[in-house]
Amino acid sequence: MKKHFITGLLILLPVALTIAIVVFIVNFLTQPFIGAVSPIISKYLPLEHNVLFLTPTQIIEYGSQFLILISLFVFTFLLGMVGRWFFIKSLISLGDNILHKIPVINKVYKTSQEIIKTLFVSDKNSFKQVVLVPFPNEHSFVMGLISKESPLICKNKTERDLVSVLVPTAPNPTTGYIFMYDKKKLIPLSMSAEDAIKFIVSCGVVTPDHHEHIKES
């Protein structure tokens, strides 16, 4: 009975968490505009009776959120398309140069810009390879993700073929340590980055083997 209950939780909780996150994001994006859109829908779509299990108020609210999401998507798409035009690109480049010259702000802006470019534009193989690395000594290991080749200056100073490895902390993988390891000390694992993150977030409780065992049960 306990095994079935735990299996049920493993099925139910990710679904519930996903729904909660989606609802939060939808509310976050649409809430500022609900007050302006709802009266327009009420005016052109007067409702007096329930539709299935939804009240007229709920229909107007959900309809407003749907229209707002569509409008935000279209606006973002058009903004990206217009941003590729030469004149707009010149204005963006000018604004970028101005932000880079403002004290204090330039540090925050430049760092944020580099992080975003690294995550969405740079090498798609970053953080894909899972490895074991020695830490905090040669007799124990932690799981890490290869980010990229280490800076050339570090390789030249140490005269070693160094690789940058992100070692996330548990149970919060958004923080961690960046180590530079000799390639010879890396132990590659045939594990996806997603499974490695699950292992870290669960403090070692959830492993790929554990998932396979549950599916077979």
GUMI-533908 format. One record per residue: residue number from 1; residue in one letter; chain; x, y, z of N, C-alpha, C, O in turn. Coordinates in Angstrom, 3 decimals. Example, Ala and Ser with C-alpha at 12.3 -4.5 7.8 and 13.67 -1.06 7.14 Angstrom:
<sites>
SITE   nr  rest  kette       n_X       n_Y       n_Z      ca_X      ca_Y      ca_Z       c_X       c_Y       c_Z       o_X       o_Y       o_Z
SITE    1     a      A    13.190    -5.690     7.800    12.300    -4.500     7.800    13.200    -3.300     7.800    14.236    -3.319     8.465
SITE    2     s      A    12.850    -2.250     7.080    13.670    -1.060     7.140    12.900     0.030     7.870    13.409     1.138     8.039
</sites>
This chain:
<sites>
SITE   nr  rest  kette       n_X       n_Y       n_Z      ca_X      ca_Y      ca_Z       c_X       c_Y       c_Z       o_X       o_Y       o_Z
SITE    1     m      A     0.829    -1.209     0.000     0.000     0.000     0.000     0.867     1.264     0.000     0.582     2.230    -0.707
SITE    2     k      A     1.925     1.233     0.805     2.822     2.378     0.876     3.474     2.640    -0.473     3.620     3.786    -0.898
SITE    3     k      A     3.871     1.534    -1.152     4.537     1.676    -2.452     3.588     2.313    -3.470     3.995     3.167    -4.258
SITE    4     h      A     2.300     1.884    -3.448     1.327     2.445    -4.390     1.056     3.919    -4.088     0.872     4.726    -4.998
SITE    5     f      A     1.034     4.258    -2.789     0.792     5.649    -2.403     1.932     6.549    -2.875     1.699     7.642    -3.390
SITE    6     i      A     3.165     6.078    -2.694     4.330     6.863    -3.123     4.337     7.010    -4.645     4.642     8.082    -5.168
SITE    7     t      A     3.999     5.926    -5.354     3.929     5.991    -6.809     2.883     7.004    -7.248     3.103     7.768    -8.188
SITE    8     g      A     1.723     7.007    -6.552     0.681     7.983    -6.855     1.144     9.404    -6.636     0.829    10.296    -7.424
SITE    9     l      A     1.902     9.621    -5.551     2.442    10.958    -5.283     3.409    11.396    -6.374     3.382    12.546    -6.812
SITE   10     l      A     4.269    10.469    -6.813     5.244    10.798    -7.854     4.558    11.145    -9.177     5.102    11.896    -9.987
SITE   11     i      A     3.359    10.590    -9.390     2.603    10.920   -10.599     1.837    12.231   -10.422     1.789    13.060   -11.331
SITE   12     l      A     1.236    12.411    -9.233     0.343    13.551    -9.002     1.084    14.858    -8.756     0.706    15.893    -9.305
SITE   13     l      A     2.135    14.825    -7.936     2.797    16.064    -7.531     3.412    16.837    -8.701     3.242    18.055    -8.760
SITE   14     p      A     4.124    16.184    -9.644     4.646    16.960   -10.782     3.543    17.627   -11.594     3.711    18.752   -12.066
SITE   15     v      A     2.393    16.924   -11.762     1.269    17.508   -12.496     0.720    18.722   -11.758     0.482    19.773   -12.355
SITE   16     a      A     0.518    18.560   -10.427    -0.004    19.667    -9.618     0.952    20.849    -9.622     0.524    21.999    -9.720
SITE   17     l      A     2.255    20.566    -9.516     3.259    21.631    -9.513     3.296    22.345   -10.860     3.408    23.570   -10.911
SITE   18     t      A     3.202    21.585   -11.952     3.194    22.183   -13.296     1.994    23.099   -13.475     2.123    24.208   -13.995
SITE   19     i      A     0.815    22.627   -13.040    -0.399    23.445   -13.153    -0.266    24.725   -12.332    -0.638    25.806   -12.789
SITE   20     a      A     0.269    24.592   -11.109     0.423    25.768   -10.245     1.357    26.797   -10.862     1.097    27.998   -10.791
SITE   21     i      A     2.459    26.323   -11.476     3.423    27.238   -12.097     2.803    27.919   -13.318     2.980    29.121   -13.518
SITE   22     v      A     2.071    27.146   -14.140     1.430    27.718   -15.330     0.395    28.764   -14.931     0.330    29.834   -15.536
SITE   23     v      A    -0.417    28.462   -13.911    -1.427    29.410   -13.437    -0.770    30.682   -12.914    -1.252    31.786   -13.166
SITE   24     f      A     0.331    30.521   -12.184     1.050    31.687   -11.657     1.570    32.566   -12.792     1.436    33.789   -12.746
SITE   25     i      A     2.168    31.938   -13.818     2.724    32.702   -14.940     1.615    33.428   -15.700     1.762    34.596   -16.062
SITE   26     v      A     0.484    32.715   -15.941    -0.641    33.322   -16.659    -1.186    34.517   -15.883    -1.420    35.577   -16.463
SITE   27     n      A    -1.388    34.353   -14.575    -1.891    35.460   -13.750    -0.910    36.622   -13.712    -1.308    37.786   -13.751
SITE   28     f      A     0.376    36.297   -13.636     1.410    37.331   -13.580     1.413    38.174   -14.856     1.590    39.391   -14.802
SITE   29     l      A     1.215    37.514   -16.014     1.252    38.224   -17.287    -0.043    38.982   -17.582    -0.016    40.038   -18.215
SITE   30     t      A    -1.166    38.448   -17.126    -2.454    39.014   -17.529    -3.085    39.944   -16.494    -3.900    40.797   -16.848
SITE   31     q      A    -2.721    39.792   -15.226    -3.393    40.559   -14.173    -3.349    42.075   -14.391    -4.354    42.746   -14.157
SITE   32     p      A    -2.215    42.634   -14.834    -2.190    44.100   -15.026    -3.163    44.610   -16.089    -3.496    45.795   -16.095
SITE   33     f      A    -3.627    43.732   -16.994    -4.473    44.173   -18.100    -5.934    43.743   -17.962    -6.775    44.161   -18.758
SITE   34     i      A    -6.242    42.922   -16.971    -7.607    42.402   -16.799    -8.616    43.533   -16.652    -9.694    43.491   -17.244
SITE   35     g      A    -8.262    44.552   -15.854    -9.186    45.656   -15.598    -9.576    46.415   -16.850   -10.663    46.989   -16.910
SITE   36     a      A    -8.704    46.429   -17.856    -9.009    47.158   -19.088    -9.727    46.295   -20.108   -10.540    46.798   -20.883
SITE   37     v      A    -9.433    44.983   -20.118    -9.991    44.099   -21.144   -11.368    43.568   -20.756   -12.242    43.445   -21.614
SITE   38     s      A   -11.574    43.251   -19.481   -12.839    42.645   -19.043   -14.063    43.501   -19.367   -15.053    42.958   -19.858
SITE   39     p      A   -14.044    44.837   -19.113   -15.225    45.648   -19.465   -15.558    45.613   -20.954   -16.729    45.663   -21.329
SITE   40     i      A   -14.536    45.529   -21.799   -14.778    45.485   -23.253   -15.483    44.189   -23.629   -16.431    44.193   -24.415
SITE   41     i      A   -15.012    43.074   -23.057   -15.651    41.786   -23.349   -17.077    41.764   -22.804   -17.985    41.254   -23.460
SITE   42     s      A   -17.275    42.317   -21.607   -18.617    42.355   -21.013   -19.576    43.161   -21.880   -20.762    42.846   -21.971
SITE   43     k      A   -19.050    44.199   -22.512   -19.888    45.059   -23.339   -20.332    44.365   -24.623   -21.494    44.460   -25.018
SITE   44     y      A   -19.394    43.663   -25.276   -19.701    43.059   -26.572   -20.125    41.595   -26.465   -20.572    41.003   -27.449
SITE   45     l      A   -19.986    41.006   -25.263   -20.391    39.622   -25.073   -21.168    39.493   -23.763   -20.673    38.916   -22.795
SITE   46     p      A   -22.393    40.037   -23.737   -23.173    39.973   -22.497   -23.638    38.543   -22.209   -24.242    37.891   -23.061
SITE   47     l      A   -23.352    38.077   -21.016   -23.730    36.730   -20.610   -24.573    36.796   -19.347   -24.268    37.541   -18.415
SITE   48     e      A   -25.643    36.002   -19.333   -26.525    36.006   -18.169   -26.624    34.637   -17.518   -27.049    34.532   -16.368
SITE   49     h      A   -26.238    33.584   -18.233   -26.383    32.234   -17.699   -25.026    31.527   -17.694   -24.103    31.887   -18.425
SITE   50     n      A   -24.948    30.505   -16.838   -23.731    29.697   -16.773   -23.549    28.902   -18.069   -24.518    28.513   -18.722
SITE   51     v      A   -22.305    28.678   -18.414   -21.954    27.806   -19.534   -21.202    26.623   -18.950   -20.076    26.766   -18.472
SITE   52     l      A   -21.823    25.460   -18.991   -21.300    24.271   -18.318   -21.142    24.587   -16.826   -22.130    24.886   -16.155
SITE   53     f      A   -19.930    24.525   -16.307   -19.714    24.788   -14.881   -19.118    26.173   -14.637   -18.708    26.482   -13.519
SITE   54     l      A   -19.068    27.010   -15.681   -18.472    28.343   -15.560   -19.557    29.409   -15.434   -20.545    29.398   -16.168
SITE   55     t      A   -19.356    30.327   -14.492   -20.265    31.460   -14.336   -19.922    32.521   -15.377   -18.822    32.497   -15.931
SITE   56     p      A   -20.835    33.449   -15.656   -20.528    34.536   -16.609   -19.274    35.316   -16.227   -18.491    35.701   -17.095
SITE   57     t      A   -19.083    35.550   -14.926   -17.890    36.280   -14.477   -16.619    35.511   -14.806   -15.635    36.095   -15.259
SITE   58     q      A   -16.638    34.192   -14.579   -15.460    33.372   -14.867   -15.179    33.321   -16.368   -14.024    33.363   -16.792
SITE   59     i      A   -16.243    33.230   -17.167   -16.055    33.189   -18.623   -15.399    34.472   -19.115   -14.490    34.431   -19.945
SITE   60     i      A   -15.855    35.601   -18.606   -15.276    36.894   -19.000   -13.816    36.982   -18.564   -12.960    37.451   -19.314
SITE   61     e      A   -13.540    36.519   -17.328   -12.170    36.598   -16.812   -11.226    35.708   -17.617   -10.151    36.147   -18.025
SITE   62     y      A   -11.632    34.444   -17.849   -10.771    33.530   -18.598   -10.635    33.974   -20.062    -9.570    33.842   -20.665
SITE   63     g      A   -11.733    34.503   -20.621   -11.657    35.011   -21.988   -10.715    36.191   -22.093    -9.974    36.323   -23.067
SITE   64     s      A   -10.748    37.054   -21.079    -9.834    38.202   -21.057    -8.388    37.742   -20.981    -7.527    38.271   -21.684
SITE   65     q      A    -8.119    36.754   -20.128    -6.752    36.237   -19.999    -6.279    35.625   -21.312    -5.127    35.804   -21.706
SITE   66     f      A    -7.172    34.899   -21.988    -6.800    34.283   -23.261    -6.447    35.347   -24.301    -5.436    35.232   -24.994
SITE   67     l      A    -7.288    36.385   -24.406    -7.025    37.462   -25.368    -5.737    38.208   -25.032    -4.976    38.581   -25.924
SITE   68     i      A    -5.499    38.421   -23.735    -4.278    39.131   -23.321    -3.045    38.313   -23.688    -2.065    38.863   -24.191
SITE   69     l      A    -3.087    37.002   -23.440    -1.948    36.144   -23.774    -1.681    36.151   -25.276    -0.531    36.236   -25.705
SITE   70     i      A    -2.753    36.060   -26.083    -2.595    36.111   -27.543    -1.992    37.446   -27.962    -1.101    37.494   -28.810
SITE   71     s      A    -2.484    38.533   -27.360    -1.984    39.868   -27.705    -0.521    40.026   -27.320     0.258    40.614   -28.070
SITE   72     l      A    -0.139    39.502   -26.151     1.259    39.585   -25.722     2.167    38.791   -26.655     3.272    39.224   -26.980
SITE   73     f      A     1.682    37.614   -27.085     2.472    36.799   -28.011     2.678    37.532   -29.341     3.789    37.587   -29.869
SITE   74     v      A     1.582    38.092   -29.868     1.665    38.811   -31.144     2.562    40.037   -31.010     3.370    40.326   -31.893
SITE   75     f      A     2.413    40.764   -29.885     3.238    41.953   -29.672     4.715    41.585   -29.587     5.561    42.262   -30.171
SITE   76     t      A     5.024    40.512   -28.859     6.421    40.081   -28.735     6.984    39.659   -30.084     8.128    39.973   -30.415
SITE   77     f      A     6.169    38.940   -30.866     6.602    38.514   -32.196     6.879    39.708   -33.096     7.905    39.760   -33.774
SITE   78     l      A     5.954    40.672   -33.100     6.122    41.863   -33.933     7.318    42.695   -33.473     8.050    43.254   -34.290
SITE   79     l      A     7.505    42.769   -32.154     8.651    43.510   -31.624     9.962    42.887   -32.081    10.901    43.588   -32.456
SITE   80     g      A    10.012    41.538   -32.044    11.212    40.856   -32.524    11.434    41.053   -34.003    12.572    41.198   -34.451
SITE   81     m      A    10.337    41.060   -34.781    10.447    41.259   -36.222    10.899    42.680   -36.543    11.775    42.887   -37.383
SITE   82     v      A    10.289    43.666   -35.863    10.659    45.067   -36.084    12.091    45.317   -35.615    12.821    46.111   -36.207
SITE   83     g      A    12.483    44.623   -34.537    13.830    44.809   -33.998    14.921    44.398   -34.953    16.080    44.775   -34.776
SITE   84     r      A    14.558    43.612   -35.987    15.548    43.190   -36.975    15.724    44.226   -38.089    16.673    44.148   -38.869
SITE   85     w      A    14.831    45.170   -38.160    14.975    46.217   -39.167    16.174    47.088   -38.837    16.505    47.296   -37.670
SITE   86     f      A    16.816    47.593   -39.876    18.075    48.322   -39.697    17.925    49.522   -38.778    18.737    49.714   -37.872
SITE   87     f      A    16.890    50.338   -39.001    16.736    51.559   -38.215    16.505    51.235   -36.739    17.103    51.847   -35.854
SITE   88     i      A    15.629    50.263   -36.493    15.340    49.882   -35.112    16.581    49.271   -34.471    16.878    49.521   -33.303
SITE   89     k      A    17.311    48.454   -35.263    18.536    47.850   -34.730    19.542    48.927   -34.355    20.279    48.781   -33.380
SITE   90     s      A    19.573    50.011   -35.128    20.487    51.113   -34.812    20.093    51.786   -33.499    20.954    52.129   -32.689
SITE   91     l      A    18.780    51.975   -33.291    18.314    52.577   -32.047    18.624    51.677   -30.854    19.040    52.147   -29.795
SITE   92     i      A    18.413    50.372   -31.047    18.713    49.415   -29.969    20.197    49.431   -29.655    20.599    49.393   -28.492
SITE   93     s      A    21.013    49.489   -30.711    22.463    49.529   -30.519    22.875    50.806   -29.782    23.757    50.773   -28.924
SITE   94     l      A    22.229    51.938   -30.120    22.515    53.200   -29.441    22.149    53.106   -27.964    22.925    53.497   -27.092
SITE   95     g      A    20.944    52.577   -27.694    20.521    52.406   -26.303    21.453    51.478   -25.544    21.739    51.694   -24.366
SITE   96     d      A    21.926    50.439   -26.233    22.859    49.494   -25.620    24.163    50.189   -25.237    24.700    49.966   -24.153
SITE   97     n      A    24.663    51.028   -26.132    25.907    51.758   -25.854    25.744    52.738   -24.695    26.655    52.907   -23.884
SITE   98     i      A    24.573    53.384   -24.622    24.315    54.331   -23.524    24.294    53.609   -22.183    24.880    54.073   -21.206
SITE   99     l      A    23.604    52.455   -22.150    23.511    51.690   -20.904    24.878    51.176   -20.454    25.138    51.027   -19.260
SITE  100     h      A    25.748    50.908   -21.437    27.085    50.423   -21.103    27.976    51.524   -20.510    29.017    51.231   -19.920
SITE  101     k      A    27.564    52.790   -20.668    28.391    53.899   -20.189    27.893    54.510   -18.885    28.561    55.371   -18.313
SITE  102     i      A    26.724    54.074   -18.408    26.184    54.616   -17.150    26.794    53.858   -15.979    26.654    52.638   -15.895
SITE  103     p      A    27.467    54.561   -15.075    28.078    53.878   -13.919    27.054    53.086   -13.122    25.883    53.460   -13.047
SITE  104     v      A    27.509    51.988   -12.529    26.697    51.075   -11.716    25.717    50.291   -12.594    25.718    49.060   -12.593
SITE  105     i      A    24.873    51.026   -13.349    23.895    50.351   -14.206    24.594    49.495   -15.255    24.124    48.408   -15.590
SITE  106     n      A    25.732    49.994   -15.778    26.415    49.250   -16.828    26.898    47.880   -16.342    26.925    46.922   -17.115
SITE  107     k      A    27.281    47.784   -15.057    27.734    46.508   -14.513    26.595    45.496   -14.503    26.756    44.357   -14.939
SITE  108     v      A    25.431    45.934   -13.994    24.266    45.045   -13.915    23.791    44.653   -15.305    23.504    43.484   -15.566
SITE  109     y      A    23.708    45.643   -16.203    23.204    45.399   -17.563    24.131    44.470   -18.338    23.675    43.536   -18.998
SITE  110     k      A    25.430    44.728   -18.256    26.379    43.916   -19.002    26.390    42.479   -18.506    26.443    41.544   -19.304
SITE  111     t      A    26.339    42.300   -17.182    26.317    40.947   -16.624    25.066    40.201   -17.034    25.135    39.035   -17.424
SITE  112     s      A    23.903    40.872   -16.950    22.641    40.242   -17.345    22.658    39.876   -18.822    22.190    38.807   -19.211
SITE  113     q      A    23.199    40.768   -19.636    23.260    40.547   -21.078    24.126    39.329   -21.406    23.766    38.515   -22.256
SITE  114     e      A    25.254    39.213   -20.735    26.164    38.090   -20.986    25.539    36.766   -20.564    25.711    35.748   -21.234
SITE  115     i      A    24.811    36.785   -19.443    24.160    35.558   -18.966    23.092    35.104   -19.950    23.010    33.922   -20.286
SITE  116     i      A    22.264    36.059   -20.418    21.192    35.722   -21.354    21.771    35.177   -22.664    21.274    34.190   -23.205
SITE  117     k      A    22.822    35.825   -23.167    23.436    35.364   -24.412    24.043    33.980   -24.235    23.977    33.150   -25.141
SITE  118     t      A    24.634    33.731   -23.073    25.228    32.424   -22.808    24.172    31.336   -22.789    24.385    30.240   -23.307
SITE  119     l      A    23.019    31.649   -22.183    21.966    30.642   -22.041    21.230    30.371   -23.344    20.861    29.228   -23.611
SITE  120     f      A    21.006    31.414   -24.174    20.121    31.262   -25.326    20.819    31.340   -26.680    20.242    30.928   -27.686
SITE  121     v      A    22.034    31.852   -26.730    22.679    32.051   -28.026    23.932    31.211   -28.178    24.247    30.770   -29.283
SITE  122     s      A    24.648    30.982   -27.098    25.952    30.326   -27.204    25.810    28.837   -27.485    24.729    28.347   -27.810
SITE  123     d      A    26.913    28.140   -27.353    27.004    26.722   -27.683    25.883    25.920   -27.037    25.709    25.945   -25.818
SITE  124     k      A    25.123    25.207   -27.871    23.990    24.432   -27.376    24.428    23.216   -26.579    23.606    22.601   -25.899
SITE  125     n      A    25.703    22.854   -26.646    26.193    21.695   -25.905    26.546    22.019   -24.470    26.869    21.120   -23.693
SITE  126     s      A    26.489    23.301   -24.102    26.814    23.692   -22.738    25.823    23.066   -21.768    24.622    23.012   -22.033
SITE  127     f      A    26.347    22.589   -20.633    25.551    21.985   -19.561    24.797    20.740   -20.031    23.770    20.391   -19.447
SITE  128     k      A    25.278    20.074   -21.057    24.631    18.853   -21.528    25.353    17.601   -21.035    24.716    16.578   -20.787
SITE  129     q      A    26.681    17.674   -20.891    27.459    16.510   -20.491    27.577    16.445   -18.972    28.062    17.382   -18.337
SITE  130     v      A    27.128    15.328   -18.395    27.211    15.122   -16.948    28.494    14.364   -16.641    28.826    13.392   -17.320
SITE  131     v      A    29.213    14.809   -15.618    30.476    14.164   -15.248    30.584    14.036   -13.738    29.928    14.756   -12.985
SITE  132     l      A    31.431    13.099   -13.310    31.831    13.009   -11.908    33.185    13.686   -11.766    34.086    13.478   -12.579
SITE  133     v      A    33.316    14.500   -10.719    34.584    15.188   -10.480    34.964    15.023    -9.011    34.085    14.957    -8.151
SITE  134     p      A    36.245    14.955    -8.715    36.672    14.823    -7.324    36.427    16.103    -6.528    36.862    17.184    -6.923
SITE  135     f      A    35.726    15.968    -5.403    35.445    17.103    -4.526    34.859    16.579    -3.218    33.994    15.704    -3.273
SITE  136     p      A    35.269    17.052    -2.065    36.299    18.080    -1.814    37.717    17.533    -1.781    38.667    18.276    -1.535
SITE  137     n      A    37.869    16.202    -2.035    39.207    15.631    -2.103    39.212    14.537    -3.161    38.202    14.302    -3.825
SITE  138     e      A    40.345    13.873    -3.314    40.493    12.873    -4.366    39.711    11.595    -4.082    39.561    10.759    -4.972
SITE  139     h      A    39.211    11.430    -2.863    38.549    10.179    -2.472    37.027    10.270    -2.496    36.358     9.277    -2.212
SITE  140     s      A    36.463    11.423    -2.825    35.007    11.571    -2.925    34.671    12.332    -4.198    35.502    13.063    -4.735
SITE  141     f      A    33.433    12.151    -4.679    33.056    12.719    -5.963    31.722    13.446    -5.872    30.884    13.142    -5.024
SITE  142     v      A    31.545    14.409    -6.764    30.269    15.095    -6.914    29.893    15.096    -8.392    30.735    14.908    -9.269
SITE  143     m      A    28.609    15.312    -8.639    28.109    15.344   -10.008    28.151    16.782   -10.524    27.748    17.713    -9.826
SITE  144     g      A    28.631    16.950   -11.726    28.727    18.286   -12.306    28.335    18.295   -13.763    28.157    17.244   -14.379
SITE  145     l      A    28.201    19.501   -14.316    27.854    19.688   -15.724    28.954    20.491   -16.411    29.337    21.563   -15.943
SITE  146     i      A    29.449    19.970   -17.506    30.480    20.699   -18.256    29.847    21.930   -18.892    28.872    21.821   -19.635
SITE  147     s      A    30.411    23.111   -18.595    29.872    24.337   -19.172    30.610    24.706   -20.451    29.987    24.957   -21.482
SITE  148     k      A    31.945    24.740   -20.384    32.702    25.145   -21.561    34.186    24.929   -21.284    34.581    24.594   -20.167
SITE  149     e      A    34.988    25.125   -22.305    36.437    25.120   -22.113    36.815    26.270   -21.189    36.222    27.346   -21.266
SITE  150     s      A    37.789    26.056   -20.325    38.223    27.114   -19.418    38.924    28.227   -20.187    39.421    27.998   -21.290
SITE  151     p      A    38.970    29.447   -19.608    39.650    30.558   -20.289    41.086    30.191   -20.647    41.767    29.487   -19.902
SITE  152     l      A    41.530    30.676   -21.791    42.854    30.344   -22.303    43.949    30.779   -21.337    44.966    30.098   -21.203
SITE  153     i      A    43.746    31.910   -20.662    44.767    32.403   -19.733    44.981    31.427   -18.580    46.095    31.281   -18.078
SITE  154     c      A    43.896    30.755   -18.161    44.006    29.772   -17.071    44.754    28.530   -17.552    45.556    27.953   -16.817
SITE  155     k      A    44.482    28.126   -18.795    45.185    26.971   -19.346    46.683    27.242   -19.478    47.515    26.388   -19.173
SITE  156     n      A    47.006    28.458   -19.943    48.415    28.800   -20.136    49.165    28.886   -18.817    50.320    28.468   -18.727
SITE  157     k      A    48.515    29.427   -17.799    49.176    29.575   -16.508    49.433    28.229   -15.835    50.470    28.027   -15.204
SITE  158     t      A    48.472    27.309   -15.977    48.616    26.001   -15.325    49.263    24.960   -16.222    49.696    23.906   -15.756
SITE  159     e      A    49.324    25.267   -17.528    49.854    24.338   -18.524    49.074    23.020   -18.507    49.648    21.939   -18.633
SITE  160     r      A    47.759    23.138   -18.347    46.894    21.968   -18.339    45.681    22.223   -19.237    45.289    23.365   -19.475
SITE  161     d      A    45.103    21.129   -19.723    43.899    21.226   -20.556    42.690    21.284   -19.627    42.115    20.253   -19.280
SITE  162     l      A    42.307    22.505   -19.224    41.261    22.689   -18.228    39.881    22.815   -18.852    39.715    23.333   -19.956
SITE  163     v      A    38.893    22.322   -18.106    37.491    22.409   -18.516    36.697    22.998   -17.356    36.895    22.614   -16.203
SITE  164     s      A    35.796    23.932   -17.663    34.954    24.532   -16.628    33.765    23.612   -16.340    33.054    23.186   -17.251
SITE  165     v      A    33.567    23.318   -15.057    32.487    22.417   -14.645    31.642    23.114   -13.581    32.160    23.615   -12.583
SITE  166     l      A    30.333    23.133   -13.816    29.400    23.662   -12.826    28.979    22.531   -11.899    28.482    21.499   -12.351
SITE  167     v      A    29.181    22.729   -10.604    28.741    21.769    -9.592    27.593    22.407    -8.817    27.833    23.216    -7.920
SITE  168     p      A    26.331    22.053    -9.153    25.180    22.662    -8.471    25.093    22.192    -7.017    25.549    21.102    -6.672
SITE  169     t      A    24.500    23.036    -6.179    24.293    22.670    -4.781    22.899    22.077    -4.618    21.992    22.367    -5.399
SITE  170     a      A    22.741    21.244    -3.597    21.454    20.613    -3.307    20.845    21.248    -2.064    21.577    21.600    -1.139
SITE  171     p      A    19.513    21.404    -2.019    18.537    21.023    -3.053    18.230    22.152    -4.032    17.281    22.050    -4.809
SITE  172     n      A    19.020    23.229    -4.007    18.774    24.367    -4.890    19.854    24.425    -5.966    20.937    24.957    -5.726
SITE  173     p      A    19.568    23.880    -7.155    20.598    23.807    -8.190    20.869    25.128    -8.895    21.734    25.192    -9.769
SITE  174     t      A    20.134    26.198    -8.527    20.395    27.497    -9.157    21.648    28.151    -8.586    22.127    29.149    -9.125
SITE  175     t      A    22.175    27.605    -7.516    23.462    28.059    -6.978    24.457    26.913    -7.074    24.069    25.751    -7.198
SITE  176     g      A    25.727    27.242    -7.016    26.733    26.193    -7.114    28.129    26.773    -7.232    28.366    27.941    -6.924
SITE  177     y      A    29.045    25.935    -7.683    30.447    26.326    -7.793    30.942    26.057    -9.216    30.527    25.096    -9.865
SITE  178     i      A    31.830    26.921    -9.677    32.487    26.713   -10.964    33.916    26.276   -10.701    34.724    27.036   -10.166
SITE  179     f      A    34.217    25.045   -11.082    35.565    24.507   -10.921    36.216    24.335   -12.285    35.538    24.126   -13.291
SITE  180     m      A    37.528    24.425   -12.301    38.284    24.156   -13.520    39.087    22.877   -13.286    40.013    22.853   -12.476
SITE  181     y      A    38.720    21.821   -14.004    39.350    20.523   -13.827    40.176    20.148   -15.052    39.858    20.515   -16.183
SITE  182     d      A    41.235    19.414   -14.791    41.985    18.804   -15.875    41.076    17.762   -16.535    40.417    16.986   -15.845
SITE  183     k      A    41.043    17.747   -17.857    40.175    16.808   -18.570    40.404    15.367   -18.143    39.482    14.552   -18.178
SITE  184     k      A    41.635    15.049   -17.738    41.954    13.683   -17.354    41.230    13.258   -16.073    41.064    12.065   -15.818
SITE  185     k      A    40.797    14.243   -15.265    40.147    13.917   -14.001    38.622    13.818   -14.116    37.944    13.484   -13.145
SITE  186     l      A    38.093    14.107   -15.293    36.649    14.037   -15.491    36.220    12.611   -15.786    36.863    11.913   -16.569
SITE  187     i      A    35.133    12.178   -15.158    34.561    10.853   -15.420    33.195    11.053   -16.079    32.231    11.376   -15.384
SITE  188     p      A    33.083    10.872   -17.397    31.804    11.094   -18.088    30.747    10.090   -17.635    31.054     8.924   -17.383
SITE  189     l      A    29.503    10.552   -17.535    28.382     9.687   -17.162    27.362     9.658   -18.297    27.079    10.683   -18.917
SITE  190     s      A    26.822     8.484   -18.559    25.769     8.365   -19.577    24.426     8.696   -18.929    23.551     7.840   -18.797
SITE  191     m      A    24.287     9.956   -18.531    23.088    10.437   -17.846    22.726    11.796   -18.426    23.609    12.603   -18.716
SITE  192     s      A    21.439    12.053   -18.596    21.015    13.343   -19.125    21.152    14.427   -18.056    21.158    14.141   -16.859
SITE  193     a      A    21.263    15.668   -18.510    21.346    16.783   -17.555    20.087    16.870   -16.706    20.154    17.236   -15.533
SITE  194     e      A    18.927    16.532   -17.297    17.667    16.577   -16.547    17.683    15.590   -15.388    17.251    15.915   -14.282
SITE  195     d      A    18.187    14.369   -15.648    18.259    13.370   -14.577    19.248    13.794   -13.495    19.034    13.537   -12.310
SITE  196     a      A    20.337    14.447   -13.916    21.319    14.914   -12.937    20.710    15.980   -12.023    20.941    15.970   -10.814
SITE  197     i      A    19.933    16.897   -12.602    19.283    17.939   -11.809    18.260    17.333   -10.852    18.161    17.758    -9.701
SITE  198     k      A    17.489    16.331   -11.325    16.529    15.653   -10.449    17.248    15.003    -9.269    16.780    15.072    -8.132
SITE  199     f      A    18.375    14.381    -9.547    19.168    13.742    -8.499    19.632    14.760    -7.459    19.604    14.493    -6.258
SITE  200     i      A    20.061    15.935    -7.940    20.566    16.974    -7.044    19.443    17.602    -6.240    19.574    17.798    -5.032
SITE  201     v      A    18.315    17.925    -6.917    17.179    18.564    -6.233    16.612    17.663    -5.154    16.216    18.137    -4.089
SITE  202     s      A    16.572    16.356    -5.422    16.011    15.410    -4.448    17.020    14.976    -3.400    16.745    14.083    -2.598
SITE  203     c      A    18.206    15.614    -3.405    19.281    15.254    -2.458    19.670    13.789    -2.589    19.982    13.130    -1.598
SITE  204     g      A    19.649    13.282    -3.821    20.094    11.920    -4.060    19.016    10.864    -3.953    19.298     9.680    -4.132
SITE  205     v      A    17.769    11.267    -3.662    16.690    10.292    -3.493    16.201     9.781    -4.841    15.990     8.580    -5.013
SITE  206     v      A    16.018    10.698    -5.809    15.517    10.328    -7.136    16.692    10.119    -8.079    17.480    11.034    -8.318
SITE  207     t      A    16.803     8.911    -8.609    17.854     8.580    -9.573    17.210     7.953   -10.796    16.061     7.520   -10.719
SITE  208     p      A    17.913     7.889   -11.929    17.359     7.220   -13.108    16.955     5.781   -12.812    15.924     5.316   -13.299
SITE  209     d      A    17.760     5.069   -12.015    17.432     3.692   -11.645    16.135     3.644   -10.851    15.334     2.721   -10.995
SITE  210     h      A    15.943     4.666   -10.004    14.734     4.733    -9.178    13.503     4.887   -10.050    12.478     4.258    -9.788
SITE  211     h      A    13.589     5.724   -11.093    12.466     5.930   -12.006    12.131     4.631   -12.748    10.959     4.285   -12.898
SITE  212     e      A    13.161     3.916   -13.213    12.931     2.678   -13.929    12.257     1.662   -13.034    11.390     0.913   -13.484
SITE  213     h      A    12.652     1.629   -11.761    12.060     0.696   -10.818    10.577     1.000   -10.604     9.764     0.082   -10.494
SITE  214     i      A    10.229     2.273   -10.545     8.832     2.672   -10.327     7.996     2.279   -11.527     6.882     1.779   -11.376
SITE  215     k      A     8.537     2.506   -12.739     7.776     2.191   -13.948     7.502     0.698   -14.055     6.447     0.291   -14.542
SITE  216     e      A     8.456    -0.126   -13.600     8.283    -1.572   -13.685     7.321    -2.090   -12.626     6.752    -3.170   -12.782
SITE  217     s      A     7.131    -1.313   -11.525     6.291    -1.782   -10.423     4.816    -1.838   -10.835     3.963    -2.211   -10.030
</sites>
